[in-house]
Amino acid sequence: MAKKNNTPARYAFIGLIVALLACIATGLLFVVKGAVKIGAFTPDASQTNTINISIGVSAVLFLLGLAVYGILAPDKVRRFVTGRQARYGSNTLIMSLAFIGIIILVNAFFVPSSPIYLAVKSLDLTEDKQHTLAPETLRALDTLPQKVTALGFFTQGNSTTSANQLLTDFKSNSKGKFDFRFVDPNSDPVAARQYGITGDGKIVLTMGDKKEIAASATESDLVNAMIRLISPEQRVVYFLTGHGEPDINATDNKGFARARQTLESKNYTVKTLNLAAANKIPDDAKVVVAAGAVNPLLDQEVTLLKAYVDKGGSLVVLENPSLFSNIGTSPDPLAGYLASDWGITLNDDLVIDQTSNQPIYAISASYSSSNPITQHLTAVTVMPQARSLSLSKTAPQGVTLTSLILTSQQAWGETDLAGIKSNQAPSFDATTDFAGPLTLAASGENATATGRVVVFGSSIFATDQGFDAYANGDMFINSVDWSAKQANLVNITTHQPITRTFNLPQQYQILLILLASVIIIPGLVVAAGIATWVARRRQN
């Protein structure tokens, strides 16, 4: 009768079973984390804590199970490591390492508290650098006149992970001028009432005795709140109407809604002004914008604008080529005023740019480095259907002119507009056309009267269809900031993040993909490795 085996090695397999079950449990828990990540499951704070603890426990059990097996069956481990099984089991080892690698990657993307997640987070590979503070944000932090403190009002059930990361980035880049802390409005309702907080996840920025509320913990909302703190005074921008200008509230992609929204986010009040009807420019006007007029302004309107600028006001003009308006060869009082008082001539041409895929879309080749409007622009400005500007070599007394945007030498100003209208292919004529490089935008400043003007040979670049392309929006908003004499606001305009979406019909499909990538495929690899190991062992 065979003697019964009661050696400890007999129970070593229990350690392997524990390790296997713990490995499976860890994988399932990561599936749950993935479901939370995609919004298929929303746990409360206690459930989230339980999931995180369970992942830690299952990982410990996995290691403990392997350790128990090694302690109870050291000879088997030694033979596996040093014998022929080690050679035959190399594939299994590689497969196991691959499985562990997958677990690490899942950990990197689904466990925000893990060091791996934070390391991956620091590598910002998004198209619009969503996880790197924008240069505009850094300039806003540099512009802070005194220390700003952010109070994040988050209830216990609302995670502060992303908000904490963003606010930490702000603090670390502020040179000591930004700090933050979190407040639970349920635990401290007095503070919530004191700061006027009525919702969860809002952030209050305080600077001295001033405060502004950011609606959410996003970079753009925080920067906009900082801008309102930096420059809290009332600033009104008037867009002229009555000449066929695009609507500032239009939703057809042809108006100036995006420009209006961006100005409002920087604490401007944007209004319209029918100057012919009102017959006066309001006293609160910081800037008057004449953009995209189809019909010429009246003489009396230009007279009012001249008087306004002579008293220190500012004017921004976006005037399209006569080919795309009703002005034609008719007198243009506004163009006449810009030429006589400022030395800025609107040429009667259409810019043809051979460096552009669409030749009637003029592209900036260089910017002025002396004017704040263009000092920090790095992306190009694309101006569709533009006319060129000519600056007087002898500017009027007291006026400083600056060519803000220049095209390349491959562009020219086509003066044969009749030929273009009849679909004739344009070609450069040195005797009649304007040779490149051409000026697409210019600024003028009167040191005596302190009046300012900015002139563009196109309006389409600032409409909704072009505003968010390249540096177009920055170019227009910077021009308004400079014209309004808000030097501390120039070049700190926030941008909407680029949205890329991939929509599946049902959430269960996402769960199936997650399950397959985290459990099924790695499980098959591990199972294949185990089967190979068992087969090799039987052969020996």
C-alpha positions, 0 to 999 in steps of 0.5 A: 500500500502506497504511503500517503503524501503529506508533504507541504508541496502537496498543497502548493497548487492552492497558491497558484489557484489563489493567484489565478483567481486574483488575476481574474478578479483584477481584470474584472475590476479593471473592466469596471473601471473602464465602464466608469471611464466611459460613463456606462456606470457611475459609482458614488464616492464609497463605491469608487473607494471600494473598487480601488481598495479591491484592486489593491487587495486582488493584486496583493493576493496575486503576489501572495499566491505566487509567494505561497507556491514558492514557499511550499514547493521550492524544489519545483520552482528551482527545477522550473527556473534551472531545468529544461522547463525554463528553456521550454517555458520561455514562450510562457514567460513572454506571454505572461509579461505581455499580459502584465504589460496590458494590465500596466497599460490599463492601469495607466489609463483607468487609475488616475491616482497611479504614478503610471497614469500621471506619467502618461498624462504628462505626455500630451499627445492630443491634437490641441494640447489639452493637457498642456497649459496654453501660452495664452494661459501662461501669459495670463498668469504672468499678467496677474497684478497680485495673488489669486486664490482659487476656491473649488466648491466640490461635494464629496461625491464629485471627484476633484482629480482633474480639477486638482491636476489643472489647478496644480498646473496653474499654481506651478506656472504662476511664480507664486501668484496662484494658489487653491484649495477645495471646499465642500459646500455641504460641509461649509454652506456658509462659505458657499453662500458667501461666494454665491455658489449655487452648483457643484464643481464651480471655482471662485477666483479671488484677488484682493476684494474682487472675485469671479466665478468659473463655471467649471474646472476647465482651462478656458473658464479659469482663464476667462475668470482671471481676465475678468479679475485683471480688467473688471471695468466696463468695456463696450465694443460697437459693431456698425450695422445698416450697410449689409454687415454680417450679423453678430448673432447669426447662426449661419456660419457667415456672421460674427457670433464667434467673435462676439462670444470671444469678446464677451468671454473677455469681459467686453460688452458687444452691441450693434450701432446703426450710426446713420439712425443714432447720429452719434457714437455712445460715450461708453464706446471703447472700440467701433468695428466696421466689418464687412459692409456691402454698401459704403458708409455715408459722409455724415457717418464717417464724420462722426467716426473721425470726431470720435477717433480724434478724441482718443477713440478706436476704429477697427475696419474690415473692408472686402474688395470692391469686387464683393461689394456694392461699392464698386467705383462709387465714392467710399468715404471711409476709405477716403478718411483712412487714406487722408488722415492715416495714410492707409490706402485700401487698394482696389485689387484682389490678392492672388497668393500662389503659395496657397492651395486656393489662390484667392485665400491669402496667407500671412508670410510674416508678422510685425514684431513691434506691435502687440497685436502680432508679437506672439502669433505663431500660426498663419492667418488666412484671409479669403478674398482679401484686398491689399493695403498701401501705407504712406511713406510719409505718414500724417504728423503724429501717426505711427503706421505698422504693417501687421501682416505681409504675404510672400513675394509669390502673391500679387494684387490683381487689379483686373477685377473685370477679368476675374468677374468674367472667369478669366485666369488671373496673371501678374502684370507688372505695369498694373498689378501690385507686386508682393509682398503685400500688406493685408492688415495695418495699424495706426496710432496717433500719439497726439490724439491717442486715437487708434485704427486697425485696418484689414483688407478682408472680413471673411477671416473673422466670421464664424466660418474662418474665426477658429482657423489658424490664428484668424481669431487671435488676430481679430481679438488682439486687434480689438484688445489693442484698439481698446488700449487693453495691453494686459489682455492682448494675446491671452484669448482662450480657445475652444478645445478641438472636439473629436468624437467616435460614437457607437450605437450602444454602450454594451458594444464599448463594454464588449470591446473593453472586455475583449481587450482586457480579459478575453485576449490576454486570457487566451494568451495566458491559457495558451502559455499554460497549455504549452507548459503542461504539454512540455511537462507531460512530454518530460 
